Amino acid sequence: MGRDAKVFIVDKIKPDTPPGAIQLAYLDERDVIVRGFNHNCPCGCGSLSYMGIDRSVNVNTACWTVESGNFRDVSTLTLSPSVGIGSGRGPNGGFHWHGYLENGMFVER
């Protein structure tokens, strides 16, 4: 059974923030252009992670593409490619959690 989590926005990510919470990271102080977001592992372990969206400012970080939806209504948000968290900590050295952000849900596969 997958460890899935519905996505929702919070002001600040902490280790005890519920799975699915994301904190938007903006390009500038006007809070207009989202460059990525911080989030906890969808499994609930509390590991923190960052997903870059804007390749022009995330030059040393992996980036994802918004396939559908947007950050104003995260219930429709779909990103690609897949999300892998905690490299080397899973079975056989794989990811601790691996899946997708689809239609506002982190879905483990």
N, C-alpha and C positions, 0 to 999 in steps of 0.2 A: 504494500500500500504506500502511495506517495505521501510525502510531507509537503502539502500544498498550503498556500497562504494567500488570502485576498489582500490586494495592495490598497493602502490608504496613506494619506500625507500627514506627517507630524512636523512640529516646529524643530524638534531636536531628537536625534537618535542617541539612545543610551543602550548599554548591554541588556537591560531588562525591558526594553521596548518590545511590544508583542511582534511576532512574526508578521511580515507583510508591510510593516511600516516603512515609509521612505521619507527622507528629508531632502528636499530639492536644493541643489547647489546652483547658484546663479552666476552668470558671467560678470555682472557688475552690481553695484549697490541699488540699482533701480528695480531689481527683481523682475526683469522682463524676459531675458533669454536664459533658459535652463541649459547648463553645461553638463549636468549629470546629477546623480543623487547618491546619498549614503543610505544604507539599509542593513538590517540584521539578516542573518542567514534565515531563510524561510523555514528551516526545521525547528527553530526555537532555541538553538544552543547559545545564542547571544553573540556569535562571531560577527564582527562588523565588516562591511564591504562597501566598495564604491563602484558605480557604473558610470563611465563617461558617455556623453551623448554628442557633444560638439568636438569634432576631431581637430578643429583649429586651435583649441586651448588645451586639449588633452593629448598632447603630442607624445608623452611617455606613459600613457595609460591606455588599456584596451577600451575600445568604444563600441557602442551598439547603435543600431539604426532604428528609428521609430517607423514601424511598418504600418501601424494604424493607431488611431486615437491620439490623445495628447495629454499634457500634464495638467490641464485645467479640469479634465474628467478622467482620472486614472482608471476608472472602471472599464474603459474601452482600450486601454493602452496595451499595445503589442510591440515587443522589441525583438530584434534578431542581431546576432546569432544567439545560441544557447548561453546559459549562465552556469559557470562552474565556480564553486566556492570551496576553499580549503584544499588546494592541490596537495596530493600525497597523504591525505589523512583518511581516505576512504578505503574500501576493499581493494586489494591488489594495487595500492598506490594511486588510485583514482581520486576524483573529487569527493569531498565530504558530502556535498549536495550538488546535484546537476539537474538542470531543467530549463524551463523557458518562462518568460514573462509574456503571457497570452491573455488578452481580453481582461486585463486588470487582476490576473492571478499569477503567482509564482507556481508553476506546475512541475513537479519532479518527474523526470523520466530517465 
